[in-house]
Amino acid sequence: MVKPPTPTKRGRQGRGRKPRDPEEGLNRLLDLRRVTRVVSGGRRFSFRATVVAGTKNGEVGVGTGKGTDTALAIEKGLRRAKANFVKFPITKDKSIPYEVEAKFGASRLKLKPARKGRGLIAGGAVRLVLEFAGVENASAKMISRGTNKLNNALCAVEALKKLK
């Protein structure tokens, strides 16, 4: 007599994420907005996607794409993020070499290096940019009160550009 398989906690087999291709790099959707254009016949809707892409090895980029479909906008954003890669040095402790400040639009940011084991102390868009860049030990402080994810992410990229 054949014993039936025991059920697992996950439920059905075969569900879950497929493994990532390491050569593809890492990317994540930061923000997705529906934007409207008023024309003579009414309103036209399109989507704006902000995507962060990085290699976790000192390279990161932020890109925006607009399209009539969300998938189209995300694909354009990913292409632009990869085209706008910024390369910067990382210390052996997976931190940044020195303190740096940057401003983009209304966003102002201060990045500080941290000791090994301290972790990444940052929030929101800045944390995502630093994670995909490969920074594991650093502290980031938004000086402005701006909550615009796109401006905050681009401000973080500007700060990383200043590292040489």
C-alpha positions, 0 to 999 in steps of 0.5 A: 500500500502506497502512503499518500504524501504528507501536506506541507505548510505551504499548501500546493507544491510549485507555488512561490517565486522563481529563482532570480538570474544573478546576471540580471541584477536586482530591481524593484518598483519604488513607486507607481502613479496614475497620471491624467492628461485632459484632452478635448474628449475627456481624460487620458490616463497613463502610468508613471513607474519609478524603478530602482536597479542595482548590482549590490556591488557599488552600482545603482540607478533610478529610472522612471518610465511612463506608459499606457500600461503598468507593465510597459511603464515598469519596463521603461523605468527598468531600462532607464535605471540600468542606463543611469547606473552610478558607480561608487566605492564601498569599504570592506565593511560594506559602508561608504568611505566618508560622510556626504550631503546632497540636495535634489529638488526639495529633498536634502540628505546626509549619509554617514558611514557606520561600523561593521555590524551596525546595519543600515539605518535609513528609511523609505526610498533611501534605504532601497537605493542603499540596499541595491547599491550594496551598502550594509552599514551606513546611516542616512538622515533626510534633512528636509520634510519632503515625502516624494519618493522619486525626489528622495531616491534621486537625492540618494543617488546624487549623494552616492555620485559625490563619493569618489 
